[in-house]
Amino acid sequence: MPTTKPIRAAIYGRVSTVNHGQDVGLQMEELRRVAEQRGWLIVDEYIDEGISGGQQSRPALDNLMGAARGGTIDVVAVWRFDRFARSTTHLLAALEEFRLLGVNFVSIREAVDTSTSVGKMVFTFLAAVSEFEKALIQERVRAGVARARAQGKQLGRPRRDIDLGLARMLRDQGHSYRRVAKMMGVPKSTLVRHLADADVAQ
């Protein structure tokens, strides 16, 4: 009879500081128990200690993602969402990548398992909430811009006052745009734009 291959699991834990009673060992112990109960084979453990969840790059998490892309694991298990992801957007992006790679994701404290129909439903719900949040932010930004314009406020960076007469005189003397900009203490792109706008307005 053919033998069933064990499910290859990677477990991940993180604490932002090793002080104030935080101990990644508690997370890992619980993850190991869950792996044993489910009959998983833990192929590797990934731990980031003393690293904030908001950091773009975390060594252990980067290695875990590399293992997933390399096809050496079947499931990633974490203690809680916020130990793994720095934001809802990051979580959804990682879950979508896992889905495409055929890797399941389990968060034991939130009782989410993407190998089950309920877990898939939770993932779909999270994606919908994320889209809703983005739509709300975009709506608020548009409303804020419209309100500022209605009040006559200038949006974006304030325009610099440039002595266009002096700029043209220096150009007529044969100085390059770069040299004129340096002499006047403004970026070359700003100088060129102001001169072009003035020419169009004439």
C-alpha positions in Angstrom: 0.0 0.0 0.0 1.3 3.5 -0.8 2.4 5.5 2.2 0.9 8.9 2.8 3.6 11.6 2.8 3.5 13.7 6.0 2.5 17.3 5.7 5.6 19.4 5.8 5.1 22.4 8.2 7.0 25.6 8.9 6.2 27.4 12.2 6.9 31.0 12.7 7.2 33.1 15.8 8.1 36.7 16.6 8.5 39.1 19.5 9.4 42.8 19.2 11.4 42.8 22.3 12.9 40.1 24.6 12.2 42.3 27.6 8.9 43.1 29.4 7.9 39.4 29.7 7.7 38.7 25.9 8.9 35.1 25.2 8.8 33.6 21.7 9.2 30.2 23.3 5.6 30.2 24.5 4.4 30.7 20.9 6.7 28.0 19.5 5.6 25.5 22.2 2.0 26.0 21.3 2.7 25.7 17.6 4.7 22.5 18.2 1.8 21.0 20.1 -0.6 21.8 17.2 1.8 20.3 14.7 2.0 17.1 16.8 -1.8 16.9 17.1 -2.3 17.3 13.4 0.5 14.9 12.5 2.6 17.5 10.7 6.3 17.1 10.1 8.0 20.3 11.2 10.7 20.8 8.7 11.9 24.2 10.1 11.2 26.8 12.7 11.6 30.5 12.0 12.0 33.0 14.8 12.4 36.8 14.7 13.3 38.2 18.1 13.7 41.8 18.9 12.2 42.8 15.6 9.1 45.1 15.2 6.2 43.7 13.2 6.2 47.0 11.2 9.6 46.4 9.6 9.6 45.7 5.9 12.2 43.0 6.1 12.6 40.4 8.8 15.3 37.8 8.4 13.4 34.7 9.6 10.2 35.7 7.8 12.2 36.3 4.6 13.7 32.9 4.9 10.3 31.3 5.5 8.9 32.9 2.3 11.9 31.6 0.4 11.2 28.1 1.6 7.6 28.4 0.5 8.7 29.6 -2.9 11.1 26.7 -3.0 8.4 24.1 -2.6 9.8 22.6 0.6 6.8 23.2 2.9 3.1 22.5 2.7 1.7 24.6 5.5 2.8 27.7 7.5 1.6 28.0 11.0 1.7 31.1 13.2 0.5 31.8 16.7 -1.4 34.9 15.8 -1.9 37.2 12.7 0.0 40.1 14.3 3.0 37.9 14.9 3.3 37.3 11.2 2.0 40.3 9.2 2.7 44.0 9.6 -0.7 45.0 8.2 -3.9 43.6 6.7 -2.5 44.3 3.2 0.7 42.4 4.0 -1.3 39.5 5.4 -3.6 39.3 2.3 -0.6 39.5 -0.1 1.2 36.7 1.8 -2.0 34.5 1.9 -2.5 35.1 -1.8 1.1 34.1 -2.6 0.7 31.0 -0.4 -2.5 30.1 -2.3 -0.7 30.3 -5.6 2.2 28.2 -4.3 -0.2 25.6 -2.9 0.8 26.3 0.7 -1.8 26.4 3.4 -1.8 28.9 6.3 -2.8 28.4 9.9 -3.2 30.9 12.7 -4.0 29.0 15.8 -5.3 31.9 18.0 -7.7 33.1 15.3 -8.6 29.5 14.4 -7.9 30.1 10.7 -6.9 27.3 8.4 -6.9 27.9 4.7 -7.0 24.2 4.0 -10.7 24.2 5.2 -13.8 25.7 3.6 -14.3 28.0 6.7 -10.7 29.1 6.4 -11.1 30.0 2.8 -14.2 32.0 3.7 -12.3 33.9 6.3 -9.6 34.8 3.8 -12.3 36.0 1.3 -13.9 38.1 4.1 -10.5 39.6 5.0 -9.9 40.5 1.4 -13.3 42.2 1.2 -12.7 44.2 4.4 -9.3 45.3 3.0 -10.9 46.5 -0.2 -13.6 48.3 1.8 -10.9 50.0 3.9 -9.0 51.2 0.8 -12.2 52.5 -0.8 -13.0 54.5 2.4 -9.5 56.0 2.5 -9.7 56.9 -1.2 -13.2 58.5 -0.6 -11.9 60.5 2.3 -8.9 61.7 0.3 -11.1 62.8 -2.6 -13.5 64.6 -0.2 -10.6 66.3 1.5 -9.1 67.5 -1.8 -12.5 68.8 -3.0 -13.0 70.6 0.3 -9.5 72.2 0.2 -10.1 73.4 -3.4 -13.5 74.8 -2.6 -11.8 76.8 0.2 -9.2 78.1 -2.3 -6.3 76.3 -0.7 -3.3 75.4 -2.8 -2.6 71.7 -3.0 0.8 70.1 -3.3 4.1 71.7 -2.6 4.1 75.5 -2.5 5.4 77.1 -5.7 8.8 78.9 -5.4 9.1 82.5 -6.4 11.7 82.8 -9.1 13.0 86.0 -10.6 12.2 85.1 -14.2 13.8 88.3 -15.5 17.1 87.4 -13.9 16.9 83.8 -15.1 16.3 85.0 -18.7 19.2 87.5 -18.5 21.6 84.8 -17.3 20.4 82.5 -20.1 20.9 85.3 -22.7 24.5 85.6 -21.4 25.1 82.0 -22.4 24.7 80.2 -19.1 23.2 76.7 -19.1 20.0 75.9 -17.3 22.0 73.9 -14.8 24.4 76.8 -14.2 21.5 79.3 -13.9 19.6 77.0 -11.5 22.8 76.7 -9.3 23.4 80.4 -9.3 19.8 81.1 -8.3 19.7 78.3 -5.7 16.8 76.4 -7.2 16.4 72.9 -8.8 17.0 72.8 -12.5 13.6 71.2 -13.1 11.9 74.0 -11.1 13.6 76.7 -13.2 12.8 75.0 -16.5 9.1 74.5 -15.5 8.7 78.1 -14.4 10.2 79.5 -17.6 8.1 77.2 -19.7 4.9 78.2 -17.8 5.7 81.9 -18.2 6.3 81.4 -22.0 2.9 79.6 -22.3 1.1 82.4 -20.4 2.5 85.1 -22.7 
